[in-house]
Structures are given as C-alpha cells and as structure tokens.
Amino acid sequence: MNIALLIDIDNAKVNLTVFQDILEQLRSKGNLIYAKVYGFNERKHIKFDEIIEKYGFDSAPTMRYKKRSKSQLDMRIIIDAVKMFYTMPHVDAFCFVAGDGDLVPLLSFLKAGGKRLLTLKSDIIDGNDHMYDDKVVLSVAYSKPVKLSKKQLNEKFRSLSEKTSKIMESDDASEEQRKALIAEIEDILASKGDDLDEDEASLYDSLEGLLDIIR
C-alpha cells in the first residue's frame, strides 16, 4: 500500500516525538511515498526541518488569518489532496492529520475513487471520524488539541520557571533533565492558539523566553 501523509503540525499541535512516531507507524502499514507538512515554522518547529530535508518531504508555511480559532483546517490540504488524486494515481491511501474542519466532502470524494483513508486514533472524536477506514495507533501519547485555560497556563508557567531556575543554578543538572524540560515547554507551546488575549500572549512569549534560556 502506497501512502501519502498530509499533516498540519501547527493546527493539529504535533510535536517532534509524535511526528516521528507517525512516520514509523505509517511505514509499518505500507510505503510512505509522499508527505507534506503544513504550518511549518522554522523557529517554532525546531528540528522538524532536519526530518523534512532528510526524507525530501514538501512543506508549507503557517498561514495567518485576521480571525482564527485555536485549531482550524488548512484549506491547502483539500486542494493538494484533489490534485494528488489526479496526478498521483499510484497513491493507495491518504493519511490526514489536520485541525478542526469539515473534511467529509473530500474524504467522500477520495473514498469513491477507491482510496483508503487514515487518521490518528484519539480520545477526542470529531465530525470526520466516521469516514476513515483505519486509525493509526501511536506508541507515544497524542490527543487532538485542547486549549489550556488561563489559570492552567499560569500554573504551568510558574512550575516551568521554577524548574528552569533550578537547572540553571545547579552544577549537577543532567543533560537528560534539560532535554526533558525543553520537551515539556515545547509541548505547551505546541498547544498555543491564535485566539489569545493580551495576558495569554504574554505568557506564551514568556514560555518561549524560558525555552531560549534552557537551550
């Protein structure tokens, strides 16, 4: 089975560990012959570019809107999938990892054309789930994005600030501790939406500041 992956790492809030596991799981199901990464930002998605370049994946930058919910569908995915249907007939299956949005018309079109449809297994169900033929089960934790409340964000920032201070002030802090803290901060930044008030935006900026310090 030849598989094409269309993945929006920005809106679907996919971190590097999850991305690597998606690639591994898809390769266990067939031949991953094409992948396109949407919402790619070199500053926000550090080290993704290494994998994209290594495997020759296509990428598309983050799109910005005047009004945008925390997670939404990148319409370029629909356009590209239809193009691929006509220009890459050797693709047997499409795997979609995207933000919130109605994919049913696209999925129905692809299914009628004999294509197999895949997505990630998640505890959060959306309106597209009944259309998929298979759910990819990851070996690492992933769930569709849920925005942190302002209270939760404040608590996370205080906790991570304390951890950062301890590591920076300690002569005995290990590289494993530093990497674990970086991963924890990156996971929270991955949940960042665009419908932020001033306080939320400031907190996320502060978290990015912590990331710069700990790196």
Z-matrix of the N, CA and C atoms (Angstrom, degrees):
N
C 1 1.468
C 2 1.521 1 109.67
N 3 1.319 2 116.78 1 122.87
C 4 1.466 3 122.83 2 176.98
C 5 1.533 4 109.37 3 -89.46
N 6 1.334 5 115.71 4 123.58
C 7 1.463 6 121.28 5 -172.79
C 8 1.524 7 110.87 6 -114.81
N 9 1.331 8 115.74 7 138.23
C 10 1.465 9 122.52 8 171.34
C 11 1.530 10 107.94 9 -114.33
N 12 1.321 11 116.49 10 131.66
C 13 1.460 12 122.78 11 179.80
C 14 1.522 13 109.88 12 -107.81
N 15 1.328 14 116.12 13 124.02
C 16 1.465 15 122.08 14 173.31
C 17 1.522 16 106.32 15 -116.96
N 18 1.322 17 116.89 16 109.35
C 19 1.460 18 121.25 17 -170.31
C 20 1.521 19 111.77 18 -129.70
N 21 1.311 20 115.49 19 128.29
C 22 1.464 21 122.48 20 178.45
C 23 1.527 22 107.65 21 -101.74
N 24 1.331 23 116.99 22 94.53
C 25 1.466 24 120.30 23 -174.84
C 26 1.521 25 112.29 24 -71.75
N 27 1.317 26 117.55 25 -20.06
C 28 1.461 27 121.05 26 179.98
C 29 1.522 28 110.65 27 -78.75
N 30 1.325 29 116.95 28 -60.70
C 31 1.461 30 120.54 29 -176.81
C 32 1.524 31 113.16 30 -70.77
N 33 1.331 32 117.73 31 -32.73
C 34 1.463 33 120.54 32 179.37
C 35 1.528 34 111.85 33 -84.57
N 36 1.346 35 116.42 34 -4.46
C 37 1.468 36 122.05 35 176.75
C 38 1.523 37 111.24 36 55.19
N 39 1.317 38 115.80 37 57.87
C 40 1.458 39 122.34 38 -179.92
C 41 1.527 40 108.90 39 -100.34
N 42 1.334 41 116.48 40 120.95
C 43 1.457 42 118.79 41 177.78
C 44 1.529 43 110.03 42 -87.96
N 45 1.311 44 116.40 43 177.54
C 46 1.457 45 121.21 44 -173.56
C 47 1.525 46 111.86 45 -63.37
N 48 1.335 47 117.45 46 -41.33
C 49 1.466 48 121.15 47 -179.35
C 50 1.520 49 111.21 48 -62.74
N 51 1.320 50 116.32 49 -43.87
C 52 1.469 51 120.85 50 178.83
C 53 1.527 52 110.12 51 -65.41
N 54 1.314 53 117.13 52 -42.48
C 55 1.461 54 121.63 53 179.87
C 56 1.531 55 110.86 54 -58.73
N 57 1.324 56 116.48 55 -45.83
C 58 1.459 57 120.42 56 179.77
C 59 1.526 58 111.29 57 -63.49
N 60 1.340 59 116.16 58 -37.67
C 61 1.455 60 119.77 59 -179.96
C 62 1.528 61 111.33 60 -70.29
N 63 1.328 62 116.93 61 -36.51
C 64 1.469 63 120.39 62 176.02
C 65 1.523 64 109.85 63 -58.62
N 66 1.326 65 116.79 64 -45.71
C 67 1.465 66 120.56 65 -179.97
C 68 1.526 67 110.69 66 -61.31
N 69 1.325 68 116.27 67 -43.26
C 70 1.467 69 120.66 68 -179.30
C 71 1.531 70 111.36 69 -63.75
N 72 1.336 71 116.44 70 -45.18
C 73 1.461 72 120.01 71 -177.71
C 74 1.529 73 111.81 72 -67.13
N 75 1.325 74 117.22 73 -38.10
C 76 1.460 75 119.98 74 178.49
C 77 1.525 76 111.31 75 -66.90
N 78 1.324 77 116.42 76 -37.65
C 79 1.462 78 119.93 77 178.51
C 80 1.529 79 111.53 78 -66.95
N 81 1.330 80 116.38 79 -25.19
C 82 1.463 81 119.29 80 176.98
C 83 1.536 82 111.03 81 -75.41
N 84 1.338 83 116.67 82 -17.16
C 85 1.461 84 121.54 83 -179.38
C 86 1.522 85 113.00 84 -95.83
N 87 1.328 86 116.67 85 -19.90
C 88 1.460 87 119.64 86 -177.51
C 89 1.514 88 110.93 87 173.85
N 90 1.316 89 115.79 88 -156.61
C 91 1.461 90 121.32 89 179.83
C 92 1.525 91 109.98 90 -96.62
N 93 1.324 92 116.52 91 115.55
C 94 1.462 93 120.46 92 176.52
C 95 1.523 94 106.92 93 -82.15
N 96 1.331 95 115.93 94 95.82
C 97 1.465 96 119.80 95 -171.92
C 98 1.526 97 112.94 96 -95.13
N 99 1.336 98 116.71 97 -12.41
C 100 1.467 99 119.09 98 -179.34
C 101 1.525 100 109.27 99 -156.30
N 102 1.327 101 115.48 100 143.21
C 103 1.466 102 120.54 101 173.48
C 104 1.519 103 109.27 102 -147.97
N 105 1.316 104 115.33 103 140.75
C 106 1.463 105 120.78 104 173.63
C 107 1.519 106 108.26 105 -130.01
N 108 1.335 107 114.96 106 130.25
C 109 1.458 108 122.45 107 -176.11
C 110 1.527 109 108.62 108 -106.33
N 111 1.324 110 115.84 109 115.98
C 112 1.460 111 121.54 110 -179.43
C 113 1.533 112 109.50 111 -98.19
N 114 1.337 113 114.34 112 156.40
C 115 1.461 114 119.09 113 177.98
C 116 1.513 115 113.24 114 71.23
N 117 1.329 116 117.02 115 25.53
C 118 1.464 117 121.05 116 -176.94
C 119 1.522 118 110.82 117 -79.72
N 120 1.330 119 115.33 118 129.37
C 121 1.458 120 122.26 119 178.50
C 122 1.528 121 107.43 120 -132.91
N 123 1.327 122 117.66 121 120.29
C 124 1.458 123 121.40 122 -173.42
C 125 1.523 124 112.72 123 -59.85
N 126 1.326 125 117.25 124 -33.93
C 127 1.469 126 119.89 125 -178.66
C 128 1.526 127 111.11 126 -78.44
N 129 1.314 128 116.03 127 -42.47
C 130 1.463 129 120.71 128 -176.65
C 131 1.516 130 111.89 129 -77.52
N 132 1.328 131 116.93 130 -35.65
C 133 1.466 132 121.23 131 -175.48
C 134 1.524 133 110.41 132 -110.29
N 135 1.310 134 114.43 133 61.51
C 136 1.456 135 121.20 134 -179.09
C 137 1.528 136 110.04 135 -61.65
N 138 1.302 137 115.65 136 135.78
C 139 1.472 138 125.50 137 178.67
C 140 1.527 139 113.76 138 80.51
N 141 1.324 140 118.58 139 -13.17
C 142 1.461 141 119.04 140 172.87
C 143 1.522 142 109.93 141 -62.24
N 144 1.335 143 115.51 142 -35.77
C 145 1.459 144 119.11 143 -176.07
C 146 1.526 145 112.17 144 -62.83
N 147 1.350 146 116.43 145 -27.62
C 148 1.462 147 119.55 146 178.46
C 149 1.529 148 110.82 147 -64.68
N 150 1.336 149 116.44 148 -42.75
C 151 1.465 150 120.88 149 179.77
C 152 1.525 151 110.64 150 -71.18
N 153 1.340 152 115.83 151 -42.38
C 154 1.468 153 120.48 152 179.38
C 155 1.528 154 110.56 153 -58.41
N 156 1.324 155 115.76 154 -43.78
C 157 1.470 156 119.84 155 -179.94
C 158 1.527 157 111.17 156 -71.76
N 159 1.334 158 117.14 157 -40.23
C 160 1.466 159 121.25 158 -177.22
C 161 1.522 160 111.97 159 -59.45
N 162 1.344 161 116.24 160 -42.14
C 163 1.461 162 119.82 161 -175.64
C 164 1.524 163 113.62 162 -101.16
N 165 1.322 164 116.56 163 2.13
C 166 1.461 165 120.01 164 177.59
C 167 1.514 166 113.71 165 69.77
N 168 1.337 167 117.25 166 30.81
C 169 1.459 168 120.73 167 177.80
C 170 1.517 169 110.36 168 -71.42
N 171 1.327 170 115.73 169 152.99
C 172 1.460 171 120.71 170 171.04
C 173 1.531 172 108.75 171 -84.29
N 174 1.323 173 116.39 172 158.34
C 175 1.470 174 120.16 173 177.80
C 176 1.519 175 109.69 174 -144.77
N 177 1.320 176 114.48 175 156.09
C 178 1.465 177 121.59 176 177.70
C 179 1.521 178 107.42 177 -136.85
N 180 1.320 179 118.03 178 135.16
C 181 1.468 180 120.52 179 -175.64
C 182 1.524 181 112.93 180 -70.73
N 183 1.326 182 114.61 181 163.84
C 184 1.458 183 120.93 182 176.34
C 185 1.518 184 110.18 183 -60.36
N 186 1.333 185 116.54 184 137.35
C 187 1.458 186 121.52 185 175.53
C 188 1.520 187 108.67 186 -101.11
N 189 1.317 188 116.96 187 140.07
C 190 1.455 189 121.73 188 -179.38
C 191 1.523 190 110.03 189 -112.10
N 192 1.304 191 115.14 190 142.15
C 193 1.458 192 121.95 191 -178.69
C 194 1.523 193 109.17 192 -126.86
N 195 1.325 194 116.51 193 153.15
C 196 1.462 195 120.02 194 177.07
C 197 1.519 196 110.78 195 -63.92
N 198 1.320 197 116.23 196 -39.99
C 199 1.456 198 120.98 197 177.45
C 200 1.520 199 107.16 198 -127.04
N 201 1.315 200 115.06 199 122.71
C 202 1.455 201 118.65 200 -174.61
C 203 1.506 202 110.38 201 -147.08
N 204 1.327 203 117.19 202 134.53
C 205 1.454 204 121.15 203 176.14
C 206 1.520 205 108.82 204 -78.35
N 207 1.335 206 116.07 205 175.40
C 208 1.462 207 119.71 206 -174.56
C 209 1.527 208 111.91 207 -66.23
N 210 1.317 209 117.22 208 -26.74
C 211 1.454 210 120.48 209 179.86
C 212 1.517 211 108.43 210 -150.93
N 213 1.323 212 116.47 211 122.89
C 214 1.453 213 118.40 212 -177.45
C 215 1.515 214 110.11 213 -143.52
N 216 1.302 215 115.07 214 169.79
C 217 1.454 216 120.65 215 -176.67
C 218 1.527 217 110.81 216 -81.96
N 219 1.312 218 115.29 217 129.88
C 220 1.458 219 120.97 218 173.44
C 221 1.526 220 107.13 219 -82.48
N 222 1.326 221 117.41 220 111.82
C 223 1.468 222 121.87 221 -173.83
C 224 1.524 223 112.64 222 -65.21
N 225 1.328 224 117.39 223 -17.45
C 226 1.459 225 119.63 224 177.87
C 227 1.529 226 111.21 225 -62.71
N 228 1.341 227 116.50 226 -27.61
C 229 1.457 228 120.68 227 178.78
C 230 1.533 229 110.58 228 -61.33
N 231 1.322 230 115.95 229 -44.09
C 232 1.472 231 120.76 230 -179.84
C 233 1.522 232 110.36 231 -63.42
N 234 1.320 233 116.51 232 -47.26
C 235 1.470 234 120.69 233 -179.13
C 236 1.523 235 110.83 234 -60.69
N 237 1.333 236 116.05 235 -45.99
C 238 1.463 237 119.83 236 -178.37
C 239 1.526 238 112.19 237 -66.12
N 240 1.333 239 116.75 238 -39.10
C 241 1.470 240 119.96 239 -179.51
C 242 1.535 241 111.12 240 -63.14
N 243 1.334 242 116.92 241 -41.70
C 244 1.468 243 120.30 242 178.57
C 245 1.527 244 110.17 243 -65.50
N 246 1.328 245 117.16 244 -42.33
C 247 1.465 246 120.41 245 177.37
C 248 1.522 247 110.84 246 -59.34
N 249 1.337 248 115.77 247 -43.78
C 250 1.464 249 120.38 248 -178.49
C 251 1.524 250 111.57 249 -65.90
N 252 1.320 251 116.79 250 -33.66
C 253 1.467 252 120.60 251 178.87
C 254 1.530 253 110.30 252 -57.14
N 255 1.340 254 115.88 253 -39.94
C 256 1.467 255 120.07 254 -176.80
C 257 1.528 256 112.72 255 -88.31
N 258 1.329 257 117.82 256 -29.89
C 259 1.470 258 120.14 257 -173.73
C 260 1.526 259 113.96 258 -100.87
N 261 1.342 260 117.28 259 -15.49
C 262 1.469 261 120.74 260 -179.11
C 263 1.534 262 109.30 261 -129.65
N 264 1.338 263 117.09 262 67.51
C 265 1.468 264 120.58 263 -176.53
C 266 1.527 265 113.44 264 -63.70
N 267 1.341 266 117.62 265 -16.79
C 268 1.459 267 120.77 266 -179.86
C 269 1.523 268 112.39 267 -76.92
N 270 1.336 269 118.28 268 -7.21
C 271 1.467 270 121.41 269 174.53
C 272 1.524 271 108.36 270 -75.63
N 273 1.314 272 116.56 271 120.91
C 274 1.466 273 121.74 272 -178.86
C 275 1.519 274 112.89 273 -92.16
N 276 1.336 275 116.43 274 -28.16
C 277 1.464 276 120.21 275 -174.12
C 278 1.518 277 110.54 276 -143.15
N 279 1.321 278 115.33 277 144.20
C 280 1.454 279 122.31 278 175.21
C 281 1.525 280 108.77 279 -114.07
N 282 1.318 281 116.21 280 131.15
C 283 1.462 282 120.83 281 173.30
C 284 1.525 283 107.98 282 -110.31
N 285 1.331 284 116.15 283 122.71
C 286 1.458 285 121.73 284 -179.18
C 287 1.525 286 110.17 285 -110.60
N 288 1.331 287 114.94 286 128.57
C 289 1.465 288 121.39 287 171.59
C 290 1.521 289 105.13 288 -129.03
N 291 1.334 290 115.98 289 102.39
C 292 1.464 291 120.02 290 -169.25
C 293 1.521 292 111.12 291 -138.50
N 294 1.313 293 115.85 292 174.65
C 295 1.450 294 121.54 293 175.93
C 296 1.518 295 111.45 294 -81.74
N 297 1.325 296 115.64 295 -172.76
C 298 1.459 297 121.04 296 -178.42
C 299 1.521 298 110.69 297 -64.08
N 300 1.317 299 116.00 298 136.73
C 301 1.464 300 120.56 299 176.94
C 302 1.516 301 110.63 300 161.54
N 303 1.309 302 115.89 301 163.20
C 304 1.460 303 122.52 302 -176.72
C 305 1.525 304 110.13 303 -87.15
N 306 1.329 305 115.72 304 107.38
C 307 1.463 306 121.26 305 176.64
C 308 1.522 307 112.32 306 -101.37
N 309 1.326 308 117.28 307 -1.55
C 310 1.466 309 120.89 308 -172.58
C 311 1.532 310 112.64 309 -54.44
N 312 1.344 311 120.90 310 -46.87
C 313 1.479 312 118.74 311 179.34
C 314 1.526 313 112.46 312 -58.96
N 315 1.332 314 117.33 313 -41.18
C 316 1.463 315 120.57 314 177.69
C 317 1.525 316 111.18 315 -65.23
N 318 1.329 317 116.65 316 -46.96
C 319 1.456 318 120.63 317 -178.31
C 320 1.528 319 111.36 318 -62.75
N 321 1.327 320 116.29 319 -38.34
C 322 1.463 321 121.15 320 177.27
C 323 1.526 322 110.73 321 -64.02
N 324 1.330 323 116.58 322 -41.85
C 325 1.461 324 121.82 323 178.60
C 326 1.530 325 110.96 324 -61.67
N 327 1.331 326 116.39 325 -46.87
C 328 1.462 327 120.80 326 -178.66
C 329 1.529 328 111.73 327 -67.31
N 330 1.334 329 115.37 328 -39.48
C 331 1.465 330 120.43 329 -179.98
C 332 1.538 331 110.19 330 -64.62
N 333 1.334 332 116.46 331 -40.93
C 334 1.466 333 120.50 332 178.50
C 335 1.528 334 111.02 333 -64.52
N 336 1.327 335 115.28 334 -26.06
C 337 1.463 336 119.96 335 178.58
C 338 1.514 337 112.97 336 -88.16
N 339 1.335 338 116.44 337 9.11
C 340 1.459 339 120.44 338 175.25
C 341 1.512 340 115.64 339 86.35
N 342 1.309 341 117.70 340 13.21
C 343 1.459 342 120.56 341 -179.49
C 344 1.535 343 111.03 342 -89.10
N 345 1.320 344 115.35 343 146.29
C 346 1.454 345 121.84 344 175.99
C 347 1.526 346 107.86 345 -90.01
N 348 1.341 347 117.31 346 142.58
C 349 1.461 348 121.64 347 -173.09
C 350 1.526 349 110.52 348 -119.68
N 351 1.329 350 114.94 349 129.62
C 352 1.456 351 121.61 350 -177.77
C 353 1.524 352 110.86 351 -125.80
N 354 1.325 353 116.08 352 153.25
C 355 1.462 354 122.24 353 170.37
C 356 1.519 355 107.05 354 -153.26
N 357 1.336 356 117.13 355 -178.35
C 358 1.460 357 120.79 356 -179.87
C 359 1.520 358 111.16 357 -87.64
N 360 1.319 359 116.03 358 145.34
C 361 1.458 360 120.87 359 173.89
C 362 1.527 361 108.35 360 -75.31
N 363 1.324 362 116.50 361 133.58
C 364 1.460 363 121.80 362 -179.28
C 365 1.517 364 109.24 363 -148.25
N 366 1.332 365 115.44 364 152.25
C 367 1.469 366 119.97 365 177.19
C 368 1.522 367 111.84 366 -71.14
N 369 1.330 368 116.23 367 -19.03
C 370 1.462 369 121.16 368 -178.54
C 371 1.532 370 108.86 369 -95.37
N 372 1.330 371 116.07 370 119.84
C 373 1.467 372 121.49 371 -177.12
C 374 1.531 373 109.77 372 -94.60
N 375 1.336 374 116.16 373 139.64
C 376 1.465 375 118.57 374 174.74
C 377 1.521 376 109.91 375 -125.81
N 378 1.312 377 116.36 376 -179.62
C 379 1.462 378 121.52 377 -172.82
C 380 1.511 379 115.51 378 -71.32
N 381 1.347 380 117.78 379 -6.21
C 382 1.460 381 120.30 380 179.83
C 383 1.524 382 112.87 381 -97.40
N 384 1.334 383 117.23 382 -13.58
C 385 1.462 384 121.10 383 -166.32
C 386 1.528 385 114.06 384 -59.52
N 387 1.334 386 117.28 385 -34.10
C 388 1.468 387 119.69 386 -176.46
C 389 1.532 388 113.01 387 -69.09
N 390 1.319 389 116.86 388 -11.55
C 391 1.458 390 120.35 389 -176.82
C 392 1.526 391 113.54 390 -88.73
N 393 1.319 392 116.99 391 -14.71
C 394 1.460 393 119.32 392 -174.24
C 395 1.525 394 111.91 393 -82.70
N 396 1.322 395 115.91 394 144.45
C 397 1.461 396 121.95 395 177.96
C 398 1.523 397 112.11 396 -81.98
N 399 1.328 398 116.02 397 -26.21
C 400 1.464 399 119.45 398 -176.32
C 401 1.526 400 109.41 399 -154.32
N 402 1.333 401 115.75 400 148.61
C 403 1.464 402 122.39 401 175.95
C 404 1.523 403 108.09 402 -112.25
N 405 1.318 404 117.12 403 125.51
C 406 1.455 405 122.41 404 179.73
C 407 1.527 406 108.89 405 -78.12
N 408 1.315 407 116.17 406 121.10
C 409 1.465 408 121.47 407 -179.97
C 410 1.527 409 108.33 408 -93.34
N 411 1.309 410 116.79 409 120.92
C 412 1.463 411 121.58 410 -178.68
C 413 1.520 412 110.74 411 -88.38
N 414 1.324 413 115.58 412 157.59
C 415 1.462 414 120.73 413 176.02
C 416 1.519 415 111.45 414 -91.22
N 417 1.340 416 117.02 415 -4.99
C 418 1.468 417 121.77 416 176.70
C 419 1.523 418 108.46 417 -118.77
N 420 1.318 419 115.96 418 161.51
C 421 1.465 420 120.65 419 -176.63
C 422 1.524 421 111.07 420 -72.04
N 423 1.334 422 115.06 421 131.30
C 424 1.465 423 120.77 422 173.11
C 425 1.520 424 108.79 423 -152.80
N 426 1.316 425 115.69 424 139.03
C 427 1.455 426 120.84 425 172.01
C 428 1.512 427 107.46 426 -140.92
N 429 1.314 428 116.04 427 152.24
C 430 1.454 429 119.47 428 176.66
C 431 1.522 430 109.04 429 -57.95
N 432 1.333 431 117.55 430 147.59
C 433 1.466 432 120.62 431 -169.48
C 434 1.523 433 114.94 432 -62.17
N 435 1.331 434 114.16 433 136.36
C 436 1.455 435 122.33 434 172.32
C 437 1.525 436 106.58 435 -127.41
N 438 1.295 437 116.63 436 122.04
C 439 1.463 438 121.02 437 -175.65
C 440 1.517 439 111.41 438 -68.33
N 441 1.341 440 116.69 439 135.36
C 442 1.457 441 121.57 440 175.83
C 443 1.519 442 109.80 441 -70.55
N 444 1.341 443 116.01 442 142.53
C 445 1.460 444 119.70 443 173.15
C 446 1.525 445 108.83 444 -71.69
N 447 1.315 446 116.46 445 164.03
C 448 1.464 447 119.81 446 179.95
C 449 1.524 448 110.80 447 -62.22
N 450 1.341 449 116.73 448 -37.07
C 451 1.462 450 120.73 449 178.12
C 452 1.526 451 110.32 450 -63.75
N 453 1.339 452 116.58 451 -46.12
C 454 1.458 453 120.57 452 178.95
C 455 1.523 454 111.34 453 -62.22
N 456 1.332 455 116.09 454 -39.37
C 457 1.458 456 120.82 455 -179.71
C 458 1.523 457 110.94 456 -65.31
N 459 1.329 458 116.32 457 -41.61
C 460 1.465 459 120.60 458 176.64
C 461 1.521 460 111.41 459 -61.35
N 462 1.323 461 115.82 460 -44.28
C 463 1.465 462 120.27 461 -179.48
C 464 1.524 463 111.24 462 -63.85
N 465 1.335 464 115.87 463 -41.93
C 466 1.456 465 120.08 464 178.47
C 467 1.525 466 111.23 465 -63.22
N 468 1.327 467 115.79 466 -41.54
C 469 1.455 468 119.10 467 -178.40
C 470 1.530 469 111.20 468 -64.90
N 471 1.338 470 116.73 469 -42.87
C 472 1.466 471 119.43 470 178.85
C 473 1.529 472 111.08 471 -61.74
N 474 1.332 473 115.43 472 -44.84
C 475 1.461 474 119.62 473 -179.52
C 476 1.526 475 111.96 474 -63.37
N 477 1.326 476 116.57 475 -44.16
C 478 1.461 477 120.45 476 -178.52
C 479 1.522 478 111.72 477 -70.88
N 480 1.315 479 117.55 478 -31.50
C 481 1.465 480 121.15 479 175.87
C 482 1.522 481 110.20 480 -63.31
N 483 1.339 482 115.79 481 -43.07
C 484 1.470 483 120.21 482 178.96
C 485 1.524 484 111.08 483 -64.21
N 486 1.330 485 116.24 484 -43.04
C 487 1.469 486 119.77 485 179.13
C 488 1.528 487 111.32 486 -63.99
N 489 1.329 488 116.16 487 -39.96
C 490 1.465 489 120.29 488 179.19
C 491 1.516 490 110.98 489 -63.25
N 492 1.335 491 116.43 490 -44.60
C 493 1.464 492 121.10 491 179.83
C 494 1.526 493 110.90 492 -61.01
N 495 1.334 494 116.69 493 -44.31
C 496 1.464 495 120.76 494 -178.82
C 497 1.526 496 111.53 495 -62.32
N 498 1.323 497 115.56 496 -43.17
C 499 1.461 498 118.73 497 -179.19
C 500 1.526 499 111.37 498 -68.14
N 501 1.319 500 116.67 499 -41.90
C 502 1.464 501 120.20 500 -178.22
C 503 1.527 502 112.02 501 -69.00
N 504 1.335 503 116.31 502 -28.98
C 505 1.467 504 120.42 503 -178.23
C 506 1.525 505 113.05 504 -89.98
N 507 1.330 506 116.36 505 -11.39
C 508 1.456 507 120.40 506 -176.13
C 509 1.519 508 111.49 507 -95.95
N 510 1.319 509 115.16 508 136.90
C 511 1.460 510 120.52 509 175.92
C 512 1.528 511 110.95 510 -85.04
N 513 1.338 512 115.97 511 -11.82
C 514 1.463 513 120.49 512 -175.66
C 515 1.534 514 113.46 513 -103.79
N 516 1.336 515 116.94 514 2.31
C 517 1.468 516 119.96 515 -178.23
C 518 1.536 517 109.51 516 -63.68
N 519 1.320 518 115.71 517 131.87
C 520 1.460 519 120.44 518 -177.02
C 521 1.529 520 111.18 519 -87.48
N 522 1.316 521 115.08 520 163.23
C 523 1.454 522 120.84 521 176.99
C 524 1.527 523 110.04 522 -65.36
N 525 1.347 524 116.45 523 -32.77
C 526 1.466 525 120.86 524 178.05
C 527 1.521 526 111.25 525 -63.99
N 528 1.341 527 117.29 526 -40.54
C 529 1.462 528 121.20 527 178.12
C 530 1.522 529 110.62 528 -64.01
N 531 1.317 530 115.64 529 -41.92
C 532 1.465 531 120.16 530 -179.62
C 533 1.525 532 110.42 531 -64.48
N 534 1.330 533 116.98 532 -44.66
C 535 1.458 534 120.69 533 -179.87
C 536 1.526 535 111.30 534 -65.15
N 537 1.332 536 116.61 535 -37.29
C 538 1.471 537 120.37 536 179.26
C 539 1.519 538 110.42 537 -65.22
N 540 1.330 539 117.10 538 -39.27
C 541 1.461 540 120.74 539 178.64
C 542 1.522 541 110.93 540 -68.02
N 543 1.325 542 116.65 541 -40.92
C 544 1.464 543 120.79 542 177.33
C 545 1.526 544 109.90 543 -59.47
N 546 1.341 545 116.59 544 -45.06
C 547 1.459 546 120.90 545 -179.84
C 548 1.525 547 111.44 546 -63.24
N 549 1.329 548 116.58 547 -38.33
C 550 1.470 549 120.80 548 -179.89
C 551 1.526 550 110.77 549 -65.23
N 552 1.337 551 116.08 550 -43.67
C 553 1.462 552 120.12 551 179.51
C 554 1.534 553 110.19 552 -66.95
N 555 1.338 554 116.57 553 -42.40
C 556 1.472 555 120.09 554 -179.66
C 557 1.524 556 111.44 555 -62.47
N 558 1.331 557 117.36 556 -36.20
C 559 1.470 558 120.89 557 178.66
C 560 1.522 559 110.98 558 -62.71
N 561 1.346 560 116.29 559 -40.54
C 562 1.463 561 119.65 560 179.45
C 563 1.528 562 110.33 561 -70.00
N 564 1.326 563 116.88 562 -41.46
C 565 1.460 564 120.25 563 177.90
C 566 1.529 565 110.92 564 -62.97
N 567 1.337 566 116.71 565 -30.00
C 568 1.466 567 120.74 566 178.81
C 569 1.520 568 111.80 567 -67.82
N 570 1.343 569 117.12 568 -20.55
C 571 1.466 570 120.48 569 179.49
C 572 1.530 571 112.05 570 -89.82
N 573 1.317 572 115.45 571 0.43
C 574 1.468 573 120.36 572 -177.60
C 575 1.521 574 110.81 573 -64.76
N 576 1.314 575 115.84 574 129.61
C 577 1.456 576 121.10 575 175.43
C 578 1.517 577 110.48 576 -100.15
N 579 1.309 578 116.31 577 -171.78
C 580 1.460 579 121.15 578 178.65
C 581 1.523 580 112.54 579 -111.92
N 582 1.347 581 117.19 580 -6.94
C 583 1.456 582 120.60 581 177.80
C 584 1.528 583 108.79 582 -93.26
N 585 1.326 584 116.44 583 62.72
C 586 1.458 585 122.40 584 -173.65
C 587 1.523 586 110.72 585 -104.75
N 588 1.356 587 115.13 586 142.50
C 589 1.456 588 117.49 587 170.75
C 590 1.523 589 108.19 588 -85.12
N 591 1.317 590 117.44 589 179.88
C 592 1.462 591 121.35 590 -174.29
C 593 1.524 592 112.32 591 -62.05
N 594 1.331 593 116.71 592 -41.01
C 595 1.467 594 120.53 593 -179.22
C 596 1.522 595 111.14 594 -66.04
N 597 1.343 596 117.06 595 -43.62
C 598 1.463 597 120.73 596 179.90
C 599 1.528 598 110.82 597 -63.98
N 600 1.330 599 116.57 598 -43.42
C 601 1.462 600 120.40 599 179.04
C 602 1.525 601 110.80 600 -60.36
N 603 1.336 602 115.86 601 -40.01
C 604 1.459 603 120.72 602 179.13
C 605 1.523 604 111.61 603 -64.66
N 606 1.339 605 116.66 604 -39.86
C 607 1.463 606 120.63 605 179.77
C 608 1.530 607 111.11 606 -65.87
N 609 1.326 608 116.85 607 -42.15
C 610 1.460 609 119.38 608 178.25
C 611 1.530 610 111.28 609 -66.50
N 612 1.324 611 116.84 610 -36.96
C 613 1.461 612 120.28 611 175.52
C 614 1.529 613 110.41 612 -62.05
N 615 1.341 614 115.50 613 -39.57
C 616 1.465 615 120.27 614 179.12
C 617 1.526 616 111.07 615 -66.17
N 618 1.339 617 116.58 616 -37.24
C 619 1.461 618 120.52 617 177.16
C 620 1.528 619 110.82 618 -65.07
N 621 1.316 620 116.22 619 -39.04
C 622 1.462 621 119.20 620 176.59
C 623 1.528 622 110.37 621 -65.14
N 624 1.337 623 115.92 622 -33.10
C 625 1.465 624 120.37 623 175.43
C 626 1.523 625 111.40 624 -64.58
N 627 1.343 626 116.05 625 -41.38
C 628 1.468 627 119.88 626 176.43
C 629 1.528 628 110.62 627 -61.10
N 630 1.314 629 115.06 628 -40.37
C 631 1.473 630 119.73 629 -179.75
C 632 1.514 631 110.70 630 -62.30
N 633 1.320 632 116.32 631 -41.88
C 634 1.476 633 119.72 632 177.91
C 635 1.523 634 111.33 633 -62.64
N 636 1.333 635 116.08 634 -38.13
C 637 1.478 636 120.74 635 -179.62
C 638 1.521 637 111.21 636 -66.95
N 639 1.320 638 116.75 637 -48.90
C 640 1.456 639 120.85 638 -172.84
C 641 1.526 640 112.49 639 -72.78
N 642 1.325 641 116.58 640 -24.01
C 643 1.463 642 119.33 641 176.96
C 644 1.532 643 110.51 642 -71.75
